[in-house]
Amino acid sequence: MCGHGRGKHFCKCQGPRMERFIQPCMLLLLYEKPAHGYELMETLKQFGFGEGADPGLVYRNLRKLEEEGSVESEWETEGAGPAKRLYKVTPGGIKQIHVWSSHIRDNMKKLKHFLDRYEQSFNQEHQ
């Protein structure tokens, strides 16, 4: 449930499409600085992923991005504690950031058009 709608309305605003938004966010963060999975979980808060992204979601997407060639990883064994994977974006991942950016920009235009029409329609209704 969310605050959208009235009564006991179940909102589908955060559906599967929003879940995919984690991929461009992760690619951009890894472009800015290679990171471990748990670091990504923390920094994803900056993009609205609550108190940190779900570990399963993060690692599932890291594996998918790695399989696609957008991300690569290597085991980092320096320091105390167990070895950890360090993820970094590849040249293919940088291209994907540009593709996502264009896609997001196009969707923003569509969403703005919807909101403009919504406000126009409902403002007339309440006058």
C-alpha positions, 0 to 999 in steps of 0.5 A: 500500500502507498499514500496514492489514491483513497482508502485501501488502494493498492498502488502499483506505482513501484512496479517492475519497471522501477526495479530496472532503474537500479541498473543505470544507477549502479552503472553510473555509481561504478563509473564514478568509482569502482565499488563492492556490492555492499557499498553500492547498496549504501550509495543507492540511497541517493537515488531513492532506494530507501534505506539501501537497496535489497542485497538480492536485487543488487547482486542479481543485477550485478551478475546480469550486468557482468554477463552482458559485459557492462560490468566486470569484477575482480577479487580483492584480497587486500586488507583484513577479512574475506576476499570481496569482489570489486566491481567496475564499469566497462566501456560497454557499460559506459555506452549503456549509461548513455543509452539509459540517459537518453531513455530516461530523458525521453520518459521524463518528457512523456511523464511531464506531458502526462502531469501537465494534462493531469493538472489541466484536467483536474484543475478545471474540474475543481474550479 
